[in-house]
Amino acid sequence: METDDVIKNKENKEFILKAVSENGKFLDLASPELQDDKEVVMAALNQDAESLEFASQRLKDDKEVIMKGVKGAPWTICYASDRLRADKEVVFESCGAYGQALYFASEELRDDREIVKAAVENKGIIIKYASDRLRNDKELALISVKQNKQAYHFISQELQQDDEIKALL
């Protein structure tokens, strides 16, 4: 399928459904109405989860749509609405596969031990985005520093003096 054909048919739902089923990123060329059509967006996500970028703002606030994107490409949580960045299930799904997702999590979830543990197990240095309280959690600090020695610089001053943690350096 050619880009020009997609552009010419950007308002034709049947055509766009076929196009995004072949190349999810063709969603970028669809009309705003079809970028806001859940069936079209889900078809695009089935082919390429990164196409979440081109979904409407309304659908970026739809948990089913965001979960589909995050399961296929965990970093796409960056496109989620603020409401869904505060949804524990969505953020946990993303952080478990892509620790950097903690950066996009709400302040409240950056203070959720389960979320932060999933993130630092995946990418230790991401502890820098955890709450102050959790940067002072010894178990999380140990996980982080074992995974990436640079994480040491982001744990609490108190834990930086801990012998067990210093022994990891």
C-alpha positions in Angstrom: 0.0 0.0 0.0 1.3 3.4 -0.9 1.3 6.5 1.2 -0.4 8.6 -1.5 -3.3 6.1 -1.6 -3.7 6.3 2.2 -3.7 10.1 2.1 -6.3 10.1 -0.7 -8.5 7.7 1.3 -7.9 9.2 4.8 -11.6 9.5 5.5 -12.6 6.0 4.2 -12.9 3.8 7.2 -12.7 0.5 5.3 -9.6 1.6 3.4 -7.9 2.9 6.6 -8.7 -0.2 8.5 -6.9 -2.2 5.8 -4.1 0.2 5.7 -3.4 0.2 9.4 -3.7 -3.5 9.5 -0.7 -3.6 7.1 1.2 -0.7 8.6 0.0 0.7 12.0 1.8 3.9 11.5 -0.5 4.8 8.5 -2.8 5.9 11.4 -0.8 9.1 11.2 -2.3 9.8 7.8 -5.9 9.0 8.7 -8.4 11.7 9.2 -8.8 13.1 12.8 -12.2 11.3 12.9 -10.6 8.0 12.2 -7.7 8.6 14.6 -10.6 8.9 17.1 -12.2 5.7 16.0 -11.4 3.0 18.5 -11.8 0.1 16.0 -9.3 1.8 13.7 -6.8 2.6 16.5 -7.0 -0.9 17.9 -6.3 -2.3 14.4 -3.3 -0.1 14.1 -2.1 -1.1 17.6 -2.5 -4.8 16.7 0.0 -4.2 13.8 2.3 -1.7 15.5 1.9 -0.6 19.1 4.0 2.5 18.5 1.1 3.8 16.4 -0.4 4.9 19.7 1.3 8.2 19.1 -1.3 9.0 16.4 -4.4 8.2 18.3 -6.7 11.0 19.4 -6.4 12.6 22.8 -9.7 11.0 23.8 -8.4 7.5 23.0 -5.2 8.2 24.9 -7.5 8.5 27.9 -9.0 5.1 27.1 -7.5 2.4 29.4 -8.1 -0.5 27.0 -6.3 1.5 24.2 -3.4 2.5 26.4 -3.0 -1.1 27.8 -2.9 -2.4 24.2 -0.1 0.1 23.3 1.9 -0.5 26.5 1.7 -4.3 26.2 3.2 -4.0 22.7 5.6 -1.2 23.3 5.9 -0.3 27.0 7.5 3.1 26.4 4.3 4.3 24.7 3.0 5.2 28.2 4.4 8.6 27.4 1.3 9.1 25.2 -1.1 8.2 28.0 -3.3 10.8 29.6 -2.5 12.1 33.0 -5.3 10.1 34.4 -3.9 6.9 33.1 -0.4 7.8 34.2 -1.9 7.6 37.6 -3.5 4.2 37.0 -1.5 1.6 38.9 -2.3 -1.3 36.5 -1.2 0.7 33.5 2.0 2.0 35.1 2.9 -1.4 36.6 2.5 -3.1 33.2 4.8 -0.5 31.6 7.4 -0.3 34.4 7.8 -4.1 34.5 9.0 -4.2 30.9 10.5 -0.7 30.6 11.8 0.8 33.8 12.1 4.2 32.4 8.3 4.4 32.4 8.6 5.5 36.0 9.5 8.9 34.6 5.9 9.2 33.2 4.2 7.9 36.3 2.2 10.2 38.6 3.9 11.5 41.7 1.7 9.2 43.8 2.9 6.1 41.8 6.5 7.2 42.1 5.9 6.6 45.8 4.3 3.2 45.3 6.8 0.6 46.4 5.5 -2.2 44.1 5.7 0.1 41.0 9.2 1.4 41.9 10.5 -2.1 42.6 9.2 -3.3 39.1 10.9 -0.3 37.5 14.3 -0.6 39.3 14.4 -4.4 38.7 14.2 -3.5 35.0 16.5 -0.5 35.1 18.3 0.3 38.3 19.2 3.9 37.7 15.6 4.8 37.3 15.5 5.0 41.1 16.3 8.7 40.5 12.6 9.2 39.7 11.3 7.5 42.8 10.0 9.4 45.8 12.5 10.5 48.4 10.9 8.0 50.8 11.6 5.1 48.4 15.1 6.3 47.5 15.7 5.6 51.2 14.4 2.0 51.0 17.4 -0.3 51.5 16.0 -3.2 49.5 15.2 -0.9 46.5 18.6 0.7 46.8 20.3 -2.7 46.8 18.4 -3.8 43.7 19.2 -0.6 42.0 22.9 -0.5 42.7 23.3 -4.2 41.9 21.7 -3.5 38.6 23.6 -0.3 37.8 26.3 1.1 40.1 25.5 4.6 38.9 22.2 4.3 40.8 24.3 4.8 44.0 24.2 8.6 43.2 20.4 8.7 43.4 19.8 6.8 46.6 19.5 8.6 49.9 22.6 10.1 51.6 21.9 7.8 54.5 22.0 4.7 52.3 25.1 5.9 50.5 26.8 5.4 53.9 25.5 1.8 54.3 28.3 -0.8 54.3 26.3 -3.4 52.4 25.6 -0.9 49.6 29.1 0.5 49.5 30.4 -3.1 49.1 28.6 -3.3 45.8 30.6 -0.5 44.3 
